[in-house]
């Protein structure tokens, strides 16, 4: 019985070790991605204003004059704060801090899927 357990451990240990290495690599990549996301968010937060203008121009053209600058300014502040939070936490709390905000500005909608009525 001891020989059987030893043989199982010998044959299963490489499989277990390879799974552990994959988990560690994935965790390291996500941590660095969160930190990178923080720097990118802080540097590109100002792009929320032109994004809001193009989105509102296609979604609600009559009310975009008022809504787009307000929405863009608010989203600029939110993206800057989220990026700063990611930098301060070294990207460890990226998904918790970000919530439903797209990870990068180029992942957000720039053009509305279909026009809405005012």
C-alpha positions as CSV (number, residue, x, y, z in Angstrom):
1,X,0.0,0.0,0.0
2,X,2.8,2.4,0.8
3,X,4.4,1.7,-2.6
4,X,1.1,2.5,-4.3
5,X,0.8,5.9,-2.5
6,X,4.5,6.7,-3.3
7,X,3.9,5.9,-7.0
8,X,0.8,8.0,-7.1
9,X,2.6,10.9,-5.5
10,X,5.5,10.6,-7.9
11,X,3.3,10.6,-10.9
12,X,0.9,13.2,-9.7
13,X,3.4,15.8,-8.3
14,X,4.4,17.2,-11.8
15,X,0.8,17.7,-12.7
16,X,0.1,19.5,-9.4
17,X,3.2,21.5,-9.6
18,X,2.4,22.7,-13.2
19,X,-1.1,23.8,-12.0
20,X,0.4,25.7,-9.1
21,X,2.8,27.5,-11.4
22,X,0.0,28.5,-13.7
23,X,-2.1,30.0,-10.9
24,X,0.9,32.0,-9.6
25,X,1.6,33.4,-13.1
26,X,-2.0,34.4,-13.6
27,X,-2.1,36.2,-10.3
28,X,1.1,38.1,-11.0
29,X,-0.2,39.1,-14.4
30,X,-3.5,40.4,-13.0
31,X,-1.7,42.4,-10.3
32,X,0.6,44.1,-12.8
33,X,-2.4,44.6,-15.1
34,X,-4.2,46.5,-12.3
35,X,-1.2,48.7,-11.6
36,X,-0.8,49.3,-15.3
37,X,-4.5,50.1,-15.5
38,X,-4.0,52.7,-12.8
39,X,-1.3,54.6,-14.7
40,X,-3.2,54.4,-18.0
41,X,-6.4,55.6,-16.3
42,X,-4.7,58.6,-14.8
43,X,-2.9,59.5,-18.0
44,X,-6.0,59.1,-20.3
45,X,-8.8,60.3,-18.0
46,X,-9.1,63.5,-19.9
47,X,-10.3,61.5,-23.0
48,X,-13.6,60.9,-21.2
49,X,-14.8,64.4,-22.3
50,X,-14.4,63.8,-26.1
51,X,-15.7,60.3,-25.6
52,X,-18.9,61.7,-23.9
53,X,-19.3,64.3,-26.7
54,X,-19.1,61.7,-29.5
55,X,-21.4,59.3,-27.6
56,X,-24.0,61.9,-26.8
57,X,-23.9,63.3,-30.3
58,X,-24.9,59.9,-31.7
59,X,-27.3,59.0,-28.8
60,X,-29.1,62.3,-28.0
61,X,-28.0,65.0,-30.4
62,X,-30.4,67.7,-29.1
63,X,-29.4,67.4,-25.5
64,X,-25.7,66.7,-26.0
65,X,-24.7,70.4,-25.5
66,X,-25.6,70.2,-21.9
67,X,-25.2,66.5,-21.1
68,X,-21.8,65.7,-22.8
69,X,-19.6,68.2,-20.9
70,X,-21.2,67.4,-17.5
71,X,-21.0,63.6,-18.1
72,X,-17.5,63.8,-19.5
73,X,-16.3,65.9,-16.6
74,X,-17.8,63.5,-14.0
75,X,-16.4,60.5,-15.7
76,X,-13.0,62.2,-16.0
77,X,-12.9,62.6,-12.2
78,X,-14.1,59.1,-11.6
79,X,-11.5,57.6,-13.9
80,X,-8.7,59.7,-12.3
81,X,-9.8,58.6,-8.8
82,X,-10.0,54.9,-9.8
83,X,-6.6,55.1,-11.4
84,X,-5.1,56.8,-8.4
85,X,-6.7,54.1,-6.2
86,X,-5.1,51.4,-8.4
87,X,-1.7,53.0,-8.1
88,X,-2.0,53.4,-4.3
89,X,-3.1,49.8,-3.8
90,X,-0.5,48.6,-6.4
91,X,-3.2,47.1,-8.5
92,X,-4.3,44.6,-5.9
93,X,-7.9,45.9,-5.6
94,X,-8.4,46.7,-9.3
95,X,-11.7,44.9,-9.8
96,X,-13.1,46.1,-6.5
97,X,-12.2,49.7,-7.2
98,X,-13.2,49.8,-10.8
99,X,-16.6,48.2,-10.6
100,X,-18.6,48.6,-13.9
101,X,-16.3,51.2,-15.4
102,X,-14.5,49.8,-18.5
103,X,-10.9,48.9,-17.9
104,X,-9.5,51.3,-20.4
105,X,-11.0,54.3,-22.2
106,X,-10.8,52.6,-25.6
107,X,-13.0,49.8,-24.2
108,X,-15.9,52.1,-23.6
109,X,-18.6,53.0,-26.1
110,X,-17.6,56.0,-28.2
111,X,-20.6,55.7,-30.5
112,X,-24.1,54.8,-29.2
113,X,-25.4,51.4,-30.3
114,X,-28.6,52.9,-31.7
115,X,-30.1,56.4,-31.4
116,X,-32.4,57.0,-28.5
117,X,-35.2,59.5,-28.4
118,X,-35.1,62.6,-26.1
